[in-house]
Amino acid sequence: MSTLEVGKIVPATGTAITLGESGDTLTVPSGATLAVASGGTLANSGTATGFGGNNPSFSAYAASTGLSTATYNKITAGTEIYDVGGCHDTSTGKFTVPAGEAGKYAVWTRSTVSNTAGIVVANMGQWIYLNGVANQKNYHGAPANSTSAMTQTFFSVFDLSAADYLEWYIWITFSSGTMTLDAGIDYNSWGAYKLAGV
C-alpha cells in the first residue's frame, strides 16, 4: 500500500471531490480524528451506521392486568412495538442495559385504569424499579371519590451502567375489589431509549 502525503486536497474544477469508487471502504484509523469545522456540514444521503443514535431502545405494552390495592403491582409488557438491541424481556418485564451501552436513558410509562363497578380510586403511582429496588415514581391522588377512568404518565432520565435493569410497577389504592389496567397499546405502554451525545 502506497502513501499519499499532502497538506490539502482541492478539486481541479468545480467544488466537489470524490474519494474512492463504488464498493470502496474509506477508513479513519484508531486514534485518528475526522474533524468537521464549525459551520461545516457532514451530510448523509445513504445509510449511516455506527453513530449510536438513541439506541438501544424499546417500547412495549401489556395485556389486561388485575391490580391489587395498596400493593406494588408488577407490569409485564408482553407485546413489543420495537426492541432495538434486544434489551427488553417480554417474559420478565425487564429492560436490561446491554454490555457497552452505559449512559443516560429516557424512560416513560403510560397507564389507564377504568371504572369497575363503581370502585373509588384514591391514588395511583407509576414506579420504576432499578435492579429490584423502587427508584423513581410519579404519584398523585385521584379526584375526590373518583369512579371514572384514570390515566397517568411518567417520564424521567436514569444514569445506567451495563447490566442494570429496570422494571415497571403500578401502585394504586381503591375502595374494594380489583382494578384492571386496560389492555393494549392505546391504554398502557412503557419504553426507554439511550440519549445520544450525553
C-alpha positions in Angstrom: 0.0 0.0 0.0 1.4 3.3 -1.0 1.1 6.5 1.0 0.0 9.9 -0.4 1.2 12.8 1.7 -0.4 16.1 1.1 -1.4 19.0 3.3 -4.6 19.9 1.4 -6.8 18.4 -1.4 -8.8 20.7 -3.6 -10.9 20.0 -6.7 -9.3 20.5 -10.1 -12.6 22.1 -11.3 -15.9 22.9 -9.6 -16.4 22.4 -5.9 -16.8 18.6 -5.4 -14.2 15.9 -4.6 -14.9 12.2 -4.7 -12.8 9.8 -2.6 -12.6 6.3 -3.9 -15.1 4.4 -6.1 -18.3 2.4 -5.6 -17.6 -0.5 -3.3 -14.5 1.0 -1.7 -14.2 1.4 2.1 -12.5 4.6 3.4 -11.0 4.1 6.9 -10.2 6.5 9.6 -7.7 4.6 11.8 -8.0 4.1 15.5 -6.7 7.2 17.3 -7.3 9.5 14.3 -10.0 12.2 14.3 -12.2 13.2 11.4 -12.9 16.9 12.3 -15.8 18.9 10.8 -15.1 22.6 11.5 -17.7 25.0 12.9 -20.0 25.9 10.1 -19.2 22.7 8.2 -21.7 20.0 7.3 -21.4 16.2 7.4 -24.2 15.3 5.0 -25.6 11.8 4.7 -27.7 10.7 1.8 -27.0 7.0 2.2 -27.1 4.7 5.3 -25.3 5.9 8.4 -24.1 3.2 10.8 -22.1 3.1 13.9 -23.1 6.6 15.1 -25.0 5.4 18.1 -28.3 7.4 17.8 -30.9 6.9 20.5 -30.3 3.1 20.8 -30.7 0.7 22.4 -34.4 1.4 22.7 -37.7 -0.4 23.1 -41.4 0.1 23.5 -43.9 -2.5 24.7 -47.4 -2.8 26.1 -49.2 -5.2 28.4 -52.4 -7.3 28.3 -55.2 -6.5 30.7 -53.7 -6.8 34.2 -55.5 -7.1 37.5 -54.3 -4.6 40.1 -54.5 -5.1 43.9 -54.9 -2.2 46.2 -52.1 -0.8 48.3 -49.6 -3.1 46.5 -46.7 -2.6 44.1 -48.2 -4.3 41.1 -45.5 -5.6 38.6 -46.5 -4.9 35.0 -45.1 -7.3 32.4 -45.3 -5.8 28.9 -45.6 -8.9 26.8 -46.0 -7.4 23.4 -43.2 -5.3 21.9 -43.7 -2.5 19.4 -40.0 -2.5 18.8 -36.8 -3.6 20.6 -33.6 -2.3 19.1 -30.7 -4.1 20.8 -32.8 -6.9 22.3 -32.8 -5.1 25.6 -36.4 -5.8 26.8 -37.6 -9.2 28.0 -41.3 -9.8 27.4 -41.4 -12.7 29.9 -39.9 -11.0 32.9 -40.8 -7.4 32.0 -37.2 -6.2 32.5 -35.3 -3.7 30.4 -31.6 -4.5 30.8 -28.7 -2.3 29.6 -26.6 -4.2 27.1 -22.8 -4.5 27.5 -21.0 -1.4 26.3 -24.2 0.7 26.4 -23.9 2.5 29.8 -25.2 6.1 29.7 -28.3 8.2 30.3 -31.7 6.7 29.4 -35.0 8.4 29.0 -37.8 6.2 30.4 -41.5 6.6 30.1 -44.8 4.9 31.0 -48.5 5.4 30.3 -51.3 3.7 32.2 -55.1 3.7 32.1 -57.4 2.1 34.6 -61.2 2.1 34.0 -64.1 2.3 36.4 -65.1 -1.2 37.7 -68.5 -1.4 39.3 -68.2 2.0 41.0 -64.9 1.3 42.8 -63.5 4.6 44.2 -59.8 5.2 43.3 -57.9 7.2 46.0 -54.4 7.5 44.3 -52.2 5.9 41.7 -48.5 5.9 41.0 -46.1 4.8 38.3 -42.9 3.3 39.8 -39.7 2.4 38.1 -37.6 -0.2 39.9 -33.8 -0.2 39.4 -32.1 -3.5 40.0 -35.1 -4.8 42.0 -35.5 -1.7 44.2 -38.1 1.1 43.9 -36.2 4.1 42.5 -38.3 6.8 40.9 -42.0 7.5 40.8 -44.9 9.7 39.6 -47.5 9.6 42.3 -50.7 11.6 42.8 -54.2 11.4 44.2 -57.3 10.9 42.2 -60.2 13.5 42.2 -62.4 13.1 45.3 -64.5 9.9 45.1 -63.3 9.2 41.6 -65.1 6.4 39.9 -64.1 7.3 36.3 -61.2 6.1 34.2 -57.8 7.4 35.3 -54.7 7.9 33.0 -51.3 8.6 34.3 -47.9 9.1 32.7 -44.3 9.0 33.9 -41.1 10.4 32.3 -37.6 10.6 33.7 -33.9 10.1 32.9 -31.8 7.4 34.5 -28.0 7.2 34.6 -27.4 3.5 34.0 -24.5 1.1 33.8 -24.2 -2.1 31.7 -26.3 -4.9 33.2 -28.5 -2.5 35.2 -32.2 -3.4 34.8 -35.5 -1.5 35.1 -39.0 -2.8 35.9 -42.4 -1.1 35.7 -44.7 -1.2 38.7 -48.1 0.5 39.5 -49.1 1.4 43.0 -52.8 2.1 43.4 -55.3 2.4 46.3 -59.0 2.0 45.9 -62.1 1.2 47.9 -62.7 -2.5 47.2 -62.4 -5.4 44.7 -59.8 -5.4 41.9 -59.0 -2.7 39.4 -57.7 -3.6 35.9 -55.0 -2.0 33.8 -56.7 -1.5 30.4 -55.2 -3.7 27.7 -53.4 -2.6 24.6 -51.1 0.0 23.1 -53.7 2.7 23.3 -54.0 2.4 27.1 -50.8 1.1 28.6 -47.2 1.0 27.4 -43.6 1.7 28.5 -40.3 2.2 26.9 -36.8 3.6 27.1 -34.1 4.9 24.8 -30.4 5.9 25.3 -29.7 9.6 25.0 -27.1 10.1 22.3 -24.3 12.5 22.9 -24.9 13.0 26.6 
